[in-house]
Structures are given as structure tokens and as C-alpha cells.
Amino acid sequence: MARFVRIGLLVMGAAMLFGIHGSDALNEFYDNGFGPLAAMPLWAQAITFLVASDFLAYWTHRGFHTVAMWKYHAVHHSSEDLDWISAARFHPVNILLGTVVVDVALLLAGFR
């Protein structure tokens, strides 16, 4: 649920950035083929999105293992007892930057 809220806020921010007001303007924005990937068929977009999002998420995660970003990512690795919820423990900065890098990059690339 939280990911949908973040994505919604990112979409609203991008709409403000590009001066999109209302659903008609949003449809026109995407119908005009914004982004280099918008012209691809939907099935190709889906496959490309899965590969690209996984690639970006992996390298973003690796970036958080550097000295400069570790303080935000250490929370994720702080569990003394591993259980099913341990993988979902993140610092808010880690969540925000990870979302921005992956979701905004893919939205601006033109995925619908």
C-alpha cells in the first residue's frame, strides 16, 4: 500500500512539473508518446519494465552498501533474528531514494 501512495505522489509531482492538469491533459500527455519507450507495444513495455526495474533496484541496493549511504541502509540489515518481515525493514531515506531512482526513472522513460 505504501508503495502505491509513493508512486501516486511521484505521479502528482511529475504532473505538476510538466503542467498537466486534469485527466484529459494526462491522457493527451501520454497519447503524444512522451518518453522513448511509449511507442513500444504494451507487452514489450511490460517485459522491459520488469528487467529495467529489477536492474535499477539491484544497483540502487548496491549503492546503499557504500560508505556514504550505509547509515540509511543499515536498518535493513539490523535484524538479530531473521524472520519474514526482516526484508521489509528500511530507513525512510532508503525508501524514498530507492523509489525515486526506480519509479521516477521508469515513468519518465515513458512506461504506461
C-alpha positions as protocol buffer text, in pm:
chain_id: "A"
residue {
  index: 1
  type: MET
  ca { x: 0 y: 0 z: 0 }
}
residue {
  index: 2
  type: ALA
  ca { x: 276 y: 244 z: 90 }
}
residue {
  index: 3
  type: ARG
  ca { x: 441 y: 191 z: -250 }
}
residue {
  index: 4
  type: PHE
  ca { x: 118 y: 291 z: -425 }
}
residue {
  index: 5
  type: VAL
  ca { x: 99 y: 608 z: -216 }
}
residue {
  index: 6
  type: ARG
  ca { x: 462 y: 695 z: -302 }
}
residue {
  index: 7
  type: ILE
  ca { x: 404 y: 629 z: -671 }
}
residue {
  index: 8
  type: GLY
  ca { x: 86 y: 838 z: -662 }
}
residue {
  index: 9
  type: LEU
  ca { x: 273 y: 1127 z: -503 }
}
residue {
  index: 10
  type: LEU
  ca { x: 551 y: 1094 z: -760 }
}
residue {
  index: 11
  type: VAL
  ca { x: 300 y: 1098 z: -1045 }
}
residue {
  index: 12
  type: MET
  ca { x: 132 y: 1407 z: -897 }
}
residue {
  index: 13
  type: GLY
  ca { x: 472 y: 1575 z: -866 }
}
residue {
  index: 14
  type: ALA
  ca { x: 561 y: 1490 z: -1226 }
}
residue {
  index: 15
  type: ALA
  ca { x: 220 y: 1622 z: -1339 }
}
residue {
  index: 16
  type: MET
  ca { x: 289 y: 1950 z: -1165 }
}
residue {
  index: 17
  type: LEU
  ca { x: 639 y: 1963 z: -1315 }
}
residue {
  index: 18
  type: PHE
  ca { x: 506 y: 1912 z: -1668 }
}
residue {
  index: 19
  type: GLY
  ca { x: 198 y: 2134 z: -1620 }
}
residue {
  index: 20
  type: ILE
  ca { x: -56 y: 1853 z: -1653 }
}
residue {
  index: 21
  type: HIS
  ca { x: -392 y: 1947 z: -1501 }
}
residue {
  index: 22
  type: GLY
  ca { x: -682 y: 1702 z: -1523 }
}
residue {
  index: 23
  type: SER
  ca { x: -730 y: 1358 z: -1669 }
}
residue {
  index: 24
  type: ASP
  ca { x: -772 y: 1484 z: -2027 }
}
residue {
  index: 25
  type: ALA
  ca { x: -434 y: 1656 z: -2013 }
}
residue {
  index: 26
  type: LEU
  ca { x: -276 y: 1342 z: -1867 }
}
residue {
  index: 27
  type: ASN
  ca { x: -420 y: 1126 z: -2147 }
}
residue {
  index: 28
  type: GLU
  ca { x: -300 y: 1375 z: -2407 }
}
residue {
  index: 29
  type: PHE
  ca { x: 46 y: 1379 z: -2249 }
}
residue {
  index: 30
  type: TYR
  ca { x: 79 y: 1002 z: -2284 }
}
residue {
  index: 31
  type: ASP
  ca { x: -101 y: 979 z: -2619 }
}
residue {
  index: 32
  type: ASN
  ca { x: 157 y: 1217 z: -2766 }
}
residue {
  index: 33
  type: GLY
  ca { x: 416 y: 948 z: -2699 }
}
residue {
  index: 34
  type: PHE
  ca { x: 607 y: 1107 z: -2413 }
}
residue {
  index: 35
  type: GLY
  ca { x: 923 y: 917 z: -2337 }
}
residue {
  index: 36
  type: PRO
  ca { x: 1129 y: 697 z: -2566 }
}
residue {
  index: 37
  type: LEU
  ca { x: 954 y: 376 z: -2463 }
}
residue {
  index: 38
  type: ALA
  ca { x: 595 y: 495 z: -2504 }
}
residue {
  index: 39
  type: ALA
  ca { x: 579 y: 378 z: -2866 }
}
residue {
  index: 40
  type: MET
  ca { x: 661 y: 18 z: -2777 }
}
residue {
  index: 41
  type: PRO
  ca { x: 376 y: -235 z: -2768 }
}
residue {
  index: 42
  type: LEU
  ca { x: 237 y: -295 z: -2421 }
}
residue {
  index: 43
  type: TRP
  ca { x: 378 y: -650 z: -2397 }
}
residue {
  index: 44
  type: ALA
  ca { x: 728 y: -521 z: -2479 }
}
residue {
  index: 45
  type: GLN
  ca { x: 689 y: -241 z: -2225 }
}
residue {
  index: 46
  type: ALA
  ca { x: 594 y: -497 z: -1960 }
}
residue {
  index: 47
  type: ILE
  ca { x: 899 y: -714 z: -2024 }
}
residue {
  index: 48
  type: THR
  ca { x: 1131 y: -412 z: -2046 }
}
residue {
  index: 49
  type: PHE
  ca { x: 980 y: -267 z: -1728 }
}
residue {
  index: 50
  type: LEU
  ca { x: 1040 y: -590 z: -1534 }
}
residue {
  index: 51
  type: VAL
  ca { x: 1401 y: -614 z: -1647 }
}
residue {
  index: 52
  type: ALA
  ca { x: 1476 y: -242 z: -1604 }
}
residue {
  index: 53
  type: SER
  ca { x: 1311 y: -212 z: -1262 }
}
residue {
  index: 54
  type: ASP
  ca { x: 1495 y: -517 z: -1132 }
}
residue {
  index: 55
  type: PHE
  ca { x: 1825 y: -384 z: -1271 }
}
residue {
  index: 56
  type: LEU
  ca { x: 1772 y: -39 z: -1116 }
}
residue {
  index: 57
  type: ALA
  ca { x: 1656 y: -180 z: -783 }
}
residue {
  index: 58
  type: TYR
  ca { x: 1962 y: -406 z: -765 }
}
residue {
  index: 59
  type: TRP
  ca { x: 2210 y: -126 z: -835 }
}
residue {
  index: 60
  type: THR
  ca { x: 2027 y: 113 z: -603 }
}
residue {
  index: 61
  type: HIS
  ca { x: 2053 y: -151 z: -330 }
}
residue {
  index: 62
  type: ARG
  ca { x: 2423 y: -191 z: -404 }
}
residue {
  index: 63
  type: GLY
  ca { x: 2462 y: 187 z: -386 }
}
residue {
  index: 64
  type: PHE
  ca { x: 2320 y: 182 z: -35 }
}
residue {
  index: 65
  type: HIS
  ca { x: 2603 y: -52 z: 66 }
}
residue {
  index: 66
  type: THR
  ca { x: 2861 y: 225 z: 7 }
}
residue {
  index: 67
  type: VAL
  ca { x: 3010 y: 422 z: 294 }
}
residue {
  index: 68
  type: ALA
  ca { x: 2811 y: 737 z: 215 }
}
residue {
  index: 69
  type: MET
  ca { x: 2470 y: 564 z: 211 }
}
residue {
  index: 70
  type: TRP
  ca { x: 2523 y: 282 z: 462 }
}
residue {
  index: 71
  type: LYS
  ca { x: 2382 y: 479 z: 756 }
}
residue {
  index: 72
  type: TYR
  ca { x: 2043 y: 482 z: 580 }
}
residue {
  index: 73
  type: HIS
  ca { x: 2059 y: 118 z: 476 }
}
residue {
  index: 74
  type: ALA
  ca { x: 2198 y: -38 z: 795 }
}
residue {
  index: 75
  type: VAL
  ca { x: 1844 y: -58 z: 937 }
}
residue {
  index: 76
  type: HIS
  ca { x: 1764 y: -314 z: 668 }
}
residue {
  index: 77
  type: HIS
  ca { x: 2046 y: -538 z: 792 }
}
residue {
  index: 78
  type: SER
  ca { x: 1999 y: -478 z: 1166 }
}
residue {
  index: 79
  type: SER
  ca { x: 1776 y: -775 z: 1249 }
}
residue {
  index: 80
  type: GLU
  ca { x: 1928 y: -1007 z: 1505 }
}
residue {
  index: 81
  type: ASP
  ca { x: 1665 y: -1272 z: 1432 }
}
residue {
  index: 82
  type: LEU
  ca { x: 1571 y: -1318 z: 1069 }
}
residue {
  index: 83
  type: ASP
  ca { x: 1204 y: -1367 z: 1002 }
}
residue {
  index: 84
  type: TRP
  ca { x: 964 y: -1296 z: 716 }
}
residue {
  index: 85
  type: ILE
  ca { x: 935 y: -923 z: 794 }
}
residue {
  index: 86
  type: SER
  ca { x: 1311 y: -853 z: 820 }
}
residue {
  index: 87
  type: ALA
  ca { x: 1346 y: -786 z: 448 }
}
residue {
  index: 88
  type: ALA
  ca { x: 1086 y: -506 z: 468 }
}
residue {
  index: 89
  type: ARG
  ca { x: 1268 y: -301 z: 734 }
}
residue {
  index: 90
  type: PHE
  ca { x: 1408 y: 17 z: 573 }
}
residue {
  index: 91
  type: HIS
  ca { x: 1506 y: 370 z: 672 }
}
residue {
  index: 92
  type: PRO
  ca { x: 1269 y: 632 z: 519 }
}
residue {
  index: 93
  type: VAL
  ca { x: 1557 y: 785 z: 320 }
}
residue {
  index: 94
  type: ASN
  ca { x: 1631 y: 441 z: 174 }
}
residue {
  index: 95
  type: ILE
  ca { x: 1267 y: 400 z: 72 }
}
residue {
  index: 96
  type: LEU
  ca { x: 1239 y: 750 z: -75 }
}
residue {
  index: 97
  type: LEU
  ca { x: 1561 y: 742 z: -275 }
}
residue {
  index: 98
  type: GLY
  ca { x: 1505 y: 385 z: -391 }
}
residue {
  index: 99
  type: THR
  ca { x: 1156 y: 476 z: -509 }
}
residue {
  index: 100
  type: VAL
  ca { x: 1271 y: 792 z: -682 }
}
residue {
  index: 101
  type: VAL
  ca { x: 1556 y: 622 z: -864 }
}
residue {
  index: 102
  type: VAL
  ca { x: 1347 y: 330 z: -989 }
}
residue {
  index: 103
  type: ASP
  ca { x: 990 y: 456 z: -1026 }
}
residue {
  index: 104
  type: VAL
  ca { x: 1055 y: 809 z: -1150 }
}
residue {
  index: 105
  type: ALA
  ca { x: 1321 y: 697 z: -1395 }
}
residue {
  index: 106
  type: LEU
  ca { x: 1083 y: 441 z: -1544 }
}
residue {
  index: 107
  type: LEU
  ca { x: 786 y: 678 z: -1552 }
}
residue {
  index: 108
  type: LEU
  ca { x: 991 y: 942 z: -1732 }
}
residue {
  index: 109
  type: ALA
  ca { x: 1119 y: 680 z: -1978 }
}
residue {
  index: 110
  type: GLY
  ca { x: 760 y: 652 z: -2100 }
}
residue {
  index: 111
  type: PHE
  ca { x: 622 y: 332 z: -1950 }
}
residue {
  index: 112
  type: ARG
  ca { x: 242 y: 348 z: -1938 }
}
